[in-house]
Amino acid sequence: MTGRRARAALALAAFGLVAVVVAAGAAAGSSSDPLSRARRAADQLGSIDRAADAGYAQFLGCVHEPGMGAMGMHFVNGTLVGDGVLDVDHPEAVMFEHRSFGRVAVLGVEYIVPQSLWDAAHSSPPSLFGRTLTLVPEPNRYGIPPFYEIHAWTEKANPAGDHADFNPRVVCPAAPDRVPAS
């Protein structure tokens, strides 16, 4: 092999190695996927046992809205809700769905901050993922003071959008823990 051919082969091999490294980095979540960090958080809280171990407890039952779908069951970390901070890596709630044979699966996460805490420290509403959080006023179906919220459907695709409140693909079982529309 001549010197020119050897250099060309070496350059092609180096280019191929760079392409593999770039592709691996994108697959590992370093891409521009805005939900990658929320997805990692949901994966870490991916079972009721892991969520409970991390300080999350069930809040109400399965939340649904006729004609729009459901949010599933929320497990909320009261300490995170009460700290007044929004951190993509530490969602205030994780959503689960009942599946067949008594199984439960994670759907995604929700970021929540009480309006009183946020507004006391900021001059504008909070935003995550390039979107302003929704203000849920009082009175509300949850019986709690006003709060800002945004969902991140990381594990179950939502045809209504990654941050829509309700997912038409999620169904609440007909059970006493079902929370109807207000």
MOWO-V704018 format. One record per helix or strand of 3 or more residues. SS is the DSSP state (hx for helix, st for strand). FROM is the first residue (numbers start at 1). LEN is the number of residues. If there is no record, write none. Layout:
BEGIN
ss=SS from=FROM len=LEN
ss=SS from=FROM len=LEN
END
This chain:
BEGIN
ss=hx from=3 len=28
ss=hx from=36 len=9
ss=hx from=48 len=6
ss=st from=57 len=9
ss=st from=69 len=8
ss=hx from=78 len=5
ss=st from=93 len=6
ss=hx from=100 len=3
ss=st from=104 len=11
ss=hx from=115 len=7
ss=st from=134 len=3
ss=st from=147 len=6
END
